[in-house]
Amino acid sequence: MTPGTRALTAALLSTLMLSAAAAETPPQLARWLGPQQWEKDTPGPIVQLGEEGTFDDTHIFAPAVALEDGAYQLWYCGSRGTRHTRVFRLGLATSFNGKQFEKYAHNPVLAFADGKRSVLTPGLLRNADGSVLREDAKLRMWFSATAFGETELHTLHQSTSSDGIHWAKPSPPQLEHVYCPTVLKSDDGYQLWYVDVATRPWKIRYATSGDGRAWDVRAEPVLDFTQDWESGILVYPCVLQADGVYLMWYGSYQADVKQTTAIGFAASLDGITWHKHAQNPVLRPSPDRAWESNYVTSGCVLRMADGSFRYWYASRKAPPFTNLYFAINTARWTGPPPEDATAP
């Protein structure tokens, strides 16, 4: 077989695979799997590293955003130190438009008392549509924790707060090997999507609970490697429902562009069986924006009142990497066409 024939055969197989995938995709998902154009609509980062000597002067990532009464609260993980000595604590920044944020003057707002374990990848309790959900008038947040340089074990914890500033002491561990949780509550209880970091490659799992404390984990991962662009890990799932469809944005290393990550998208009718976007990744780094030239992951998505979506995400500049994550940014997508626009 000649090189040209091999290339033609590979292209044909790829086309057949895409056709087969399209044939298996439920029609209710079609409008969500069309073009997804994200506009990076700020001239620079929306939250940056702190001044030298502050808790977040070296690393900053993992934004979690709540929109209540027209005001935005954005919690993020910040730390000092080297890769093996860093300890992340939770910071807070606020905004009235979701694009210009001011850090809380008395950060950090949540940390482990032992000074060793990090507060990582916070996820707020949300309604199915992604809006923040208070229980007993309190915010409820889950997050991962580990002691870098001492253990590889990541555990799931939770905390509550009335104002987003004063948080209860972190709970005992609820699950092991958990990173970047996202939690929705519906009539059926609590739904959790998270990254299983027990072994590499990392995969995305699903669990349910009646109280948000004791979790029943599905035996098989719900998202695994199936697309050529994905490499190394699947990470940072952000899930919400829109018009009866589950939507997930997730991160992975890009196989074809070394030392970069990007963001993929998948849709589902039940939150378990996912159909990935054929044009993944839907959001990539921007080489012309130095603060997000190599990494875009670790994010949170909300659907806005006008039907558009806003993504808050963390980024890294080009190597060498002193800052594991360097800034927090935002982008906007107008959303899919109206449902009747895709009807035959």
VOPAVEX-611311 format. One record per residue (C-alpha): chain; x, y, z; residue in three letters. Coordinates in Angstrom, 3 decimals. Layout:
REM VOPAVEX-611311
mol A x X y Y z Z type Ala
...
This chain:
REM VOPAVEX-611311
mol A x 0.000 y 0.000 z 0.000 type Met
mol A x 1.448 y 3.363 z -1.036 type Thr
mol A x 1.600 y 6.354 z 1.351 type Pro
mol A x -1.121 y 8.064 z -0.669 type Gly
mol A x -3.373 y 5.036 z -0.446 type Thr
mol A x -2.768 y 4.746 z 3.286 type Arg
mol A x -3.679 y 8.412 z 3.767 type Ala
mol A x -6.844 y 8.002 z 1.695 type Leu
mol A x -7.811 y 4.888 z 3.645 type Thr
mol A x -7.236 y 6.664 z 6.963 type Ala
mol A x -9.345 y 9.612 z 5.840 type Ala
mol A x -12.124 y 7.280 z 4.696 type Leu
mol A x -12.087 y 5.410 z 8.006 type Leu
mol A x -12.226 y 8.690 z 9.908 type Ser
mol A x -15.201 y 9.826 z 7.831 type Thr
mol A x -16.978 y 6.524 z 8.387 type Leu
mol A x -16.368 y 6.722 z 12.129 type Met
mol A x -17.735 y 10.265 z 12.296 type Leu
mol A x -20.751 y 9.230 z 10.238 type Ser
mol A x -21.394 y 6.293 z 12.531 type Ala
mol A x -21.119 y 8.511 z 15.597 type Ala
mol A x -23.511 y 11.017 z 14.052 type Ala
mol A x -25.965 y 8.250 z 13.266 type Ala
mol A x -25.922 y 7.144 z 16.916 type Glu
mol A x -26.340 y 10.660 z 18.315 type Thr
mol A x -29.882 y 11.352 z 19.571 type Pro
mol A x -31.569 y 14.074 z 17.508 type Pro
mol A x -32.248 y 16.105 z 20.673 type Gln
mol A x -28.507 y 16.783 z 20.881 type Leu
mol A x -28.022 y 18.004 z 17.300 type Ala
mol A x -28.328 y 21.735 z 18.009 type Arg
mol A x -25.825 y 21.454 z 20.855 type Trp
mol A x -23.227 y 19.736 z 18.711 type Leu
mol A x -23.088 y 22.420 z 16.032 type Gly
mol A x -20.486 y 25.230 z 15.778 type Pro
mol A x -19.465 y 26.671 z 19.142 type Gln
mol A x -17.667 y 29.987 z 18.812 type Gln
mol A x -16.318 y 31.447 z 22.037 type Trp
mol A x -15.465 y 35.162 z 22.135 type Glu
mol A x -12.682 y 36.168 z 24.497 type Lys
mol A x -14.206 y 39.550 z 25.249 type Asp
mol A x -11.740 y 41.109 z 27.693 type Thr
mol A x -8.404 y 42.732 z 26.827 type Pro
mol A x -6.539 y 40.887 z 29.574 type Gly
mol A x -6.941 y 38.549 z 32.566 type Pro
mol A x -9.890 y 39.170 z 34.887 type Ile
mol A x -8.016 y 37.930 z 37.997 type Val
mol A x -4.229 y 37.930 z 38.208 type Gln
mol A x -1.494 y 36.758 z 40.549 type Leu
mol A x -1.323 y 38.633 z 43.844 type Gly
mol A x 1.366 y 41.048 z 44.914 type Glu
mol A x 4.601 y 39.500 z 46.157 type Glu
mol A x 4.121 y 38.080 z 49.628 type Gly
mol A x 0.395 y 37.443 z 49.289 type Thr
mol A x -1.144 y 33.950 z 49.416 type Phe
mol A x -1.684 y 33.833 z 45.623 type Asp
mol A x 1.536 y 35.384 z 44.280 type Asp
mol A x 2.745 y 32.320 z 42.319 type Thr
mol A x -0.163 y 30.086 z 41.243 type His
mol A x -3.847 y 30.859 z 40.589 type Ile
mol A x -6.537 y 28.638 z 39.034 type Phe
mol A x -9.915 y 26.833 z 39.314 type Ala
mol A x -12.550 y 29.603 z 39.315 type Pro
mol A x -16.024 y 28.775 z 40.677 type Ala
mol A x -18.625 y 31.484 z 40.035 type Val
mol A x -21.999 y 32.293 z 41.587 type Ala
mol A x -24.394 y 34.909 z 40.194 type Leu
mol A x -26.931 y 36.129 z 42.750 type Glu
mol A x -29.010 y 39.329 z 42.673 type Asp
mol A x -26.936 y 40.761 z 39.829 type Gly
mol A x -23.604 y 40.310 z 41.610 type Ala
mol A x -20.857 y 37.789 z 40.852 type Tyr
mol A x -18.706 y 36.003 z 43.386 type Gln
mol A x -15.687 y 34.132 z 42.024 type Leu
mol A x -13.747 y 31.778 z 44.272 type Trp
mol A x -10.344 y 30.596 z 43.111 type Tyr
mol A x -7.362 y 28.612 z 44.348 type Cys
mol A x -4.159 y 30.528 z 44.966 type Gly
mol A x -0.764 y 29.624 z 46.398 type Ser
mol A x 2.884 y 30.474 z 46.805 type Arg
mol A x 5.867 y 28.150 z 46.653 type Gly
mol A x 7.339 y 25.640 z 44.250 type Thr
mol A x 5.559 y 22.742 z 42.599 type Arg
mol A x 6.283 y 20.455 z 45.580 type His
mol A x 5.851 y 22.957 z 48.410 type Thr
mol A x 2.772 y 24.849 z 47.274 type Arg
mol A x -0.340 y 24.931 z 49.479 type Val
mol A x -3.501 y 26.282 z 47.859 type Phe
mol A x -6.035 y 28.324 z 49.772 type Arg
mol A x -9.345 y 29.720 z 48.584 type Leu
mol A x -9.575 y 33.332 z 47.486 type Gly
mol A x -12.615 y 35.435 z 46.577 type Leu
mol A x -13.153 y 38.153 z 43.977 type Ala
mol A x -16.372 y 40.043 z 43.178 type Thr
mol A x -17.862 y 41.748 z 40.130 type Ser
mol A x -21.018 y 43.381 z 38.820 type Phe
mol A x -20.557 y 42.355 z 35.177 type Asn
mol A x -18.642 y 39.070 z 35.278 type Gly
mol A x -15.623 y 40.587 z 33.535 type Lys
mol A x -14.029 y 43.106 z 35.910 type Gln
mol A x -13.288 y 41.569 z 39.305 type Phe
mol A x -11.905 y 42.942 z 42.564 type Glu
mol A x -10.231 y 40.645 z 45.072 type Lys
mol A x -11.573 y 40.500 z 48.602 type Tyr
mol A x -9.275 y 42.515 z 50.862 type Ala
mol A x -8.972 y 39.817 z 53.511 type His
mol A x -8.222 y 36.764 z 51.374 type Asn
mol A x -7.878 y 33.826 z 51.740 type Pro
mol A x -11.382 y 32.837 z 52.855 type Val
mol A x -10.900 y 29.062 z 53.294 type Leu
mol A x -7.895 y 26.922 z 54.185 type Ala
mol A x -7.030 y 23.732 z 56.080 type Phe
mol A x -5.857 y 24.399 z 59.612 type Ala
mol A x -2.889 y 22.020 z 59.279 type Asp
mol A x -1.209 y 24.310 z 56.750 type Gly
mol A x -0.309 y 21.291 z 54.618 type Lys
mol A x -3.395 y 20.273 z 52.676 type Arg
mol A x -4.526 y 22.363 z 49.715 type Ser
mol A x -8.057 y 23.476 z 48.902 type Val
mol A x -8.368 y 22.533 z 45.221 type Leu
mol A x -10.917 y 22.857 z 42.400 type Thr
mol A x -14.019 y 24.123 z 44.233 type Pro
mol A x -17.475 y 23.322 z 42.881 type Gly
mol A x -20.657 y 24.943 z 44.199 type Leu
mol A x -23.965 y 23.152 z 44.618 type Leu
mol A x -26.081 y 24.133 z 41.636 type Arg
mol A x -29.548 y 23.640 z 40.256 type Asn
mol A x -29.738 y 21.502 z 37.145 type Ala
mol A x -29.499 y 24.655 z 34.985 type Asp
mol A x -26.194 y 25.596 z 36.617 type Gly
mol A x -27.514 y 28.436 z 38.775 type Ser
mol A x -26.275 y 28.433 z 42.351 type Val
mol A x -28.491 y 26.605 z 44.862 type Leu
mol A x -28.547 y 27.497 z 48.542 type Arg
mol A x -29.641 y 25.007 z 51.176 type Glu
mol A x -30.873 y 26.445 z 54.467 type Asp
mol A x -29.812 y 29.833 z 53.065 type Ala
mol A x -26.222 y 28.637 z 52.741 type Lys
mol A x -23.855 y 28.063 z 49.854 type Leu
mol A x -22.540 y 24.529 z 49.713 type Arg
mol A x -19.164 y 23.811 z 48.138 type Met
mol A x -17.251 y 20.608 z 47.399 type Trp
mol A x -13.527 y 20.564 z 46.702 type Phe
mol A x -10.543 y 18.268 z 46.427 type Ser
mol A x -7.656 y 18.239 z 48.886 type Ala
mol A x -4.124 y 16.862 z 48.960 type Thr
mol A x -0.781 y 17.602 z 50.627 type Ala
mol A x 1.664 y 18.179 z 47.767 type Phe
mol A x 5.063 y 16.628 z 48.317 type Gly
mol A x 3.671 y 14.213 z 50.921 type Glu
mol A x 0.953 y 12.177 z 49.217 type Thr
mol A x -0.640 y 11.541 z 45.840 type Glu
mol A x -4.063 y 10.931 z 47.429 type Leu
mol A x -6.791 y 13.461 z 46.593 type His
mol A x -9.903 y 13.425 z 48.778 type Thr
mol A x -13.342 y 15.030 z 48.422 type Leu
mol A x -14.527 y 17.478 z 51.112 type His
mol A x -17.285 y 20.038 z 51.535 type Gln
mol A x -17.924 y 23.289 z 53.372 type Ser
mol A x -20.810 y 25.757 z 53.736 type Thr
mol A x -21.100 y 29.527 z 53.998 type Ser
mol A x -23.820 y 32.142 z 54.346 type Ser
mol A x -21.879 y 34.960 z 52.706 type Asp
mol A x -19.110 y 33.297 z 50.663 type Gly
mol A x -16.501 y 34.776 z 53.006 type Ile
mol A x -16.863 y 32.839 z 56.235 type His
mol A x -16.721 y 29.104 z 55.522 type Trp
mol A x -17.255 y 26.198 z 57.872 type Ala
mol A x -14.385 y 23.880 z 58.710 type Lys
mol A x -13.827 y 21.401 z 55.842 type Pro
mol A x -15.665 y 18.127 z 56.297 type Ser
mol A x -13.935 y 14.765 z 56.705 type Pro
mol A x -13.187 y 13.021 z 53.385 type Pro
mol A x -16.246 y 11.809 z 51.473 type Gln
mol A x -14.467 y 10.005 z 48.610 type Leu
mol A x -10.888 y 9.217 z 47.610 type Glu
mol A x -9.022 y 9.888 z 44.349 type His
mol A x -11.347 y 12.798 z 43.523 type Val
mol A x -10.358 y 15.953 z 41.646 type Tyr
mol A x -12.459 y 18.845 z 40.244 type Cys
mol A x -15.992 y 17.937 z 41.379 type Pro
mol A x -19.109 y 19.418 z 39.786 type Thr
mol A x -22.410 y 18.881 z 41.621 type Val
mol A x -26.012 y 19.373 z 40.484 type Leu
mol A x -29.165 y 18.761 z 42.506 type Lys
mol A x -32.459 y 17.650 z 41.004 type Ser
mol A x -35.607 y 15.884 z 42.171 type Asp
mol A x -33.609 y 12.642 z 42.066 type Asp
mol A x -30.931 y 13.876 z 44.469 type Gly
mol A x -27.320 y 14.968 z 44.026 type Tyr
mol A x -25.297 y 14.228 z 40.892 type Gln
mol A x -21.498 y 14.375 z 40.944 type Leu
mol A x -19.078 y 14.319 z 38.030 type Trp
mol A x -15.396 y 14.243 z 38.899 type Tyr
mol A x -11.971 y 13.189 z 37.677 type Val
mol A x -10.641 y 9.915 z 39.050 type Asp
mol A x -6.936 y 10.529 z 39.705 type Val
mol A x -6.141 y 7.100 z 41.190 type Ala
mol A x -4.096 y 6.139 z 38.114 type Thr
mol A x -3.213 y 7.643 z 34.770 type Arg
mol A x -4.746 y 8.277 z 32.365 type Pro
mol A x -7.270 y 10.270 z 34.394 type Trp
mol A x -10.917 y 9.678 z 33.491 type Lys
mol A x -14.236 y 11.272 z 34.369 type Ile
mol A x -16.603 y 9.412 z 36.687 type Arg
mol A x -20.180 y 9.866 z 37.896 type Tyr
mol A x -21.739 y 9.390 z 41.334 type Ala
mol A x -25.106 y 9.990 z 42.997 type Thr
mol A x -26.164 y 10.731 z 46.551 type Ser
mol A x -29.261 y 11.317 z 48.639 type Gly
mol A x -27.601 y 13.842 z 50.920 type Asp
mol A x -24.413 y 15.035 z 49.194 type Gly
mol A x -22.231 y 13.202 z 51.702 type Arg
mol A x -22.412 y 9.459 z 51.006 type Ala
mol A x -21.793 y 8.804 z 47.313 type Trp
mol A x -22.615 y 5.829 z 45.089 type Asp
mol A x -19.995 y 5.777 z 42.324 type Val
mol A x -20.832 y 4.293 z 38.932 type Arg
mol A x -18.449 y 1.419 z 38.168 type Ala
mol A x -17.457 y 2.556 z 34.669 type Glu
mol A x -16.138 y 6.005 z 33.691 type Pro
mol A x -18.626 y 8.168 z 31.814 type Val
mol A x -15.986 y 9.955 z 29.709 type Leu
mol A x -12.876 y 8.321 z 28.282 type Asp
mol A x -10.386 y 8.968 z 25.471 type Phe
mol A x -12.099 y 8.695 z 22.075 type Thr
mol A x -10.840 y 11.666 z 20.029 type Gln
mol A x -7.455 y 12.176 z 18.394 type Asp
mol A x -6.818 y 15.582 z 19.986 type Trp
mol A x -7.068 y 14.210 z 23.551 type Glu
mol A x -3.860 y 13.175 z 25.299 type Ser
mol A x -2.691 y 12.309 z 28.810 type Gly
mol A x -5.700 y 13.207 z 30.935 type Ile
mol A x -9.361 y 14.176 z 30.806 type Leu
mol A x -9.908 y 16.800 z 33.471 type Val
mol A x -11.999 y 19.696 z 34.829 type Tyr
mol A x -15.543 y 18.649 z 33.863 type Pro
mol A x -18.120 y 21.422 z 34.182 type Cys
mol A x -21.699 y 20.176 z 33.815 type Val
mol A x -25.083 y 21.863 z 33.619 type Leu
mol A x -28.449 y 21.244 z 31.974 type Gln
mol A x -30.066 y 23.371 z 29.277 type Ala
mol A x -33.416 y 22.632 z 27.650 type Asp
mol A x -33.378 y 19.104 z 29.042 type Gly
mol A x -29.853 y 18.308 z 27.793 type Val
mol A x -26.750 y 17.802 z 29.925 type Tyr
mol A x -23.772 y 19.838 z 28.705 type Leu
mol A x -20.156 y 19.193 z 29.689 type Met
mol A x -17.030 y 21.205 z 29.018 type Trp
mol A x -13.804 y 19.414 z 29.892 type Tyr
mol A x -10.054 y 19.791 z 29.431 type Gly
mol A x -7.286 y 17.669 z 27.972 type Ser
mol A x -3.747 y 18.019 z 26.717 type Tyr
mol A x -3.610 y 18.547 z 22.960 type Gln
mol A x -1.946 y 15.627 z 21.218 type Ala
mol A x -0.855 y 17.689 z 18.229 type Asp
mol A x 0.475 y 20.773 z 20.067 type Val
mol A x 2.886 y 19.852 z 22.834 type Lys
mol A x 2.704 y 21.479 z 26.275 type Gln
mol A x -0.754 y 22.919 z 25.632 type Thr
mol A x -4.254 y 22.115 z 26.795 type Thr
mol A x -7.652 y 22.917 z 25.327 type Ala
mol A x -11.332 y 22.508 z 26.156 type Ile
mol A x -13.669 y 19.942 z 24.655 type Gly
mol A x -17.445 y 19.653 z 24.782 type Phe
mol A x -19.929 y 16.796 z 25.069 type Ala
mol A x -23.717 y 16.504 z 25.413 type Ala
mol A x -25.932 y 13.871 z 27.020 type Ser
mol A x -29.571 y 13.058 z 27.686 type Leu
mol A x -28.935 y 11.363 z 31.026 type Asp
mol A x -25.569 y 12.627 z 32.259 type Gly
mol A x -24.041 y 9.179 z 31.775 type Ile
mol A x -23.872 y 8.504 z 28.032 type Thr
mol A x -22.002 y 11.398 z 26.440 type Trp
mol A x -21.615 y 12.426 z 22.801 type His
mol A x -18.539 y 14.512 z 22.074 type Lys
mol A x -18.459 y 17.455 z 19.706 type His
mol A x -17.032 y 16.421 z 16.334 type Ala
mol A x -15.116 y 19.710 z 16.108 type Gln
mol A x -13.426 y 19.462 z 19.516 type Asn
mol A x -11.665 y 21.262 z 21.048 type Pro
mol A x -14.124 y 24.158 z 21.125 type Val
mol A x -11.853 y 26.530 z 23.058 type Leu
mol A x -8.094 y 26.714 z 22.561 type Arg
mol A x -5.195 y 28.789 z 23.884 type Pro
mol A x -4.464 y 32.064 z 22.081 type Ser
mol A x -0.765 y 32.477 z 21.144 type Pro
mol A x -1.311 y 36.232 z 20.750 type Asp
mol A x -2.521 y 36.547 z 24.358 type Arg
mol A x 0.593 y 35.833 z 26.418 type Ala
mol A x -1.283 y 35.116 z 29.642 type Trp
mol A x -3.248 y 32.277 z 27.974 type Glu
mol A x -0.914 y 31.216 z 25.195 type Ser
mol A x -0.516 y 27.564 z 26.231 type Asn
mol A x -3.101 y 26.350 z 28.726 type Tyr
mol A x -6.862 y 26.928 z 28.993 type Val
mol A x -8.658 y 24.609 z 31.434 type Thr
mol A x -10.010 y 24.527 z 34.985 type Ser
mol A x -13.239 y 26.415 z 34.449 type Gly
mol A x -16.854 y 27.148 z 35.291 type Cys
mol A x -19.737 y 27.839 z 32.876 type Val
mol A x -23.033 y 29.634 z 33.531 type Leu
mol A x -25.989 y 30.173 z 31.229 type Arg
mol A x -26.973 y 33.824 z 31.272 type Met
mol A x -30.472 y 35.342 z 31.226 type Ala
mol A x -30.268 y 36.057 z 27.472 type Asp
mol A x -29.476 y 32.395 z 26.672 type Gly
mol A x -25.769 y 32.952 z 26.131 type Ser
mol A x -23.055 y 31.145 z 28.077 type Phe
mol A x -20.111 y 32.600 z 29.955 type Arg
mol A x -16.994 y 30.578 z 30.749 type Tyr
mol A x -14.502 y 31.509 z 33.449 type Trp
mol A x -11.272 y 29.540 z 33.141 type Tyr
mol A x -7.634 y 29.480 z 34.182 type Ala
mol A x -4.629 y 29.735 z 31.898 type Ser
mol A x -0.875 y 29.351 z 31.693 type Arg
mol A x 1.659 y 31.201 z 29.605 type Lys
mol A x 4.422 y 29.589 z 27.537 type Ala
mol A x 7.194 y 27.570 z 29.244 type Pro
mol A x 9.363 y 27.651 z 31.259 type Pro
mol A x 6.643 y 27.262 z 33.887 type Phe
mol A x 7.311 y 29.127 z 37.108 type Thr
mol A x 3.578 y 29.621 z 37.561 type Asn
mol A x 1.628 y 26.378 z 37.182 type Leu
mol A x -1.366 y 28.542 z 36.405 type Tyr
mol A x -0.971 y 32.201 z 35.703 type Phe
mol A x -4.316 y 33.986 z 35.321 type Ala
mol A x -8.105 y 33.669 z 35.226 type Ile
mol A x -9.976 y 34.694 z 32.102 type Asn
mol A x -13.466 y 34.691 z 30.612 type Thr
mol A x -15.174 y 34.088 z 27.267 type Ala
mol A x -18.725 y 34.243 z 25.925 type Arg
mol A x -20.702 y 32.011 z 23.550 type Trp
mol A x -24.050 y 33.187 z 22.200 type Thr
mol A x -25.395 y 29.639 z 22.393 type Gly
mol A x -26.849 y 27.283 z 19.778 type Pro
mol A x -29.461 y 28.277 z 17.221 type Pro
mol A x -33.098 y 28.117 z 18.366 type Pro
mol A x -34.515 y 24.616 z 18.438 type Glu
mol A x -36.805 y 25.191 z 15.459 type Asp
mol A x -33.844 y 26.444 z 13.394 type Ala
mol A x -32.348 y 22.927 z 13.299 type Thr
mol A x -35.603 y 21.125 z 12.543 type Ala
mol A x -35.846 y 19.429 z 9.125 type Pro
